[in-house]
Amino acid sequence: MNTETDYLKTIAEEIADQNSPDPSKPNNHLQVEARLEKAIIHSLNSIENFTQRDAFHFNTLSKLVNICDLLFEITNSVNPDVLVIIDLLTAVKQIIPDEIRPNLKLPKAFIEMQRASIAAQGLSYSSILQQQGIGGNLIDIAGIPFKRFIGTQHKLYWGDFTWLKGYQAKLDIVDWANADCSGPAEALMSLLIGRDFNDDRFYIYCKKYIQNRLSAISGKRNKLLELAQCEKLVLEDTQIGTASFDSRANSVSTRLLKWIKEEIDFVETHEREVTHAKLHFHMYVNRIAFFFKLLAEQKVFGDTSFKELAQQIASSCLAIDGEEILATTSFPKPIPRIRRCWRKWKHYWSGC
């Protein structure tokens, strides 16, 4: 079998050396020798070991891809000789289609044959997203997979093609009017996270999106709740076992969850509660503590325990110098003058 594929390569090299293939029909010698489907099927069926069969299948496809590229580069077009090898490749892939490795290189001719269709599909999806009122920046990011496929600067693999087809299938079934999100933009982000679209531009977009949500929120507790909500949404959208857009990069979910955790740690460690949310007393800490102790002793707060009251005071009061009041603040013993003042206050209140 290896000898037969090698012989096909020799024929392809001879055609390339001639540099003038017939544009109307394939090379007769190539066409005759390319009838290898039955021989390949026989060889695959005779190999019982899965690892050996997989290696044979992959190596055979890889050699045929190289031969196809060699013939394509003669004219940089899908000529009749190229179509002969494309037909053979298609037949070999269909023998065991579920066992094609994602790192199998795509033939240049196959990409060329798909380019116009995928470009048209990309424009169609872009139009649909615009109709849903999604921002232009996110639409451009969502179109990156189509642009990468129709471009010429990237080496593409079978996994890239299957990822793109899966992405299209998801776009086709999105119910924009009833998506389980706050709007079409978040529905699209959810889809991209679920497909593990781990391109750097989408990762940066997600970070800025979360930062914009946080900028509209005040208060340490509220920010922590918002970050926890974002973390929950990312976890809910993450699909286990889904192939990544870029197999060489980390999952977008992994990167986002790590970034959110770092943000949570920062807010917990360095963020202070907004001071305008607290009562600002024109007294120092000890006097405030003593004042509330007197009120508590007179049952002004009912049956609230002083420990619970101390927590509430600490979270809602500031001293004259802006100093935080701790729940463990010590309470000084009443001095006679303050006792006399307290008796006057008590007498005044009792007469009201």
Helices and strands as residue ranges (DSSP letters): H 2-18, H 28-33, H 37-45, H 50-75, H 80-93, G 97-99, H 108-131, H 136-142, H 144-150, H 158-173, G 176-178, H 184-194, H 200-215, H 220-237, H 252-270, G 275-277, E 279-280, H 285-297, H 306-316, E 317-318, H 336-350
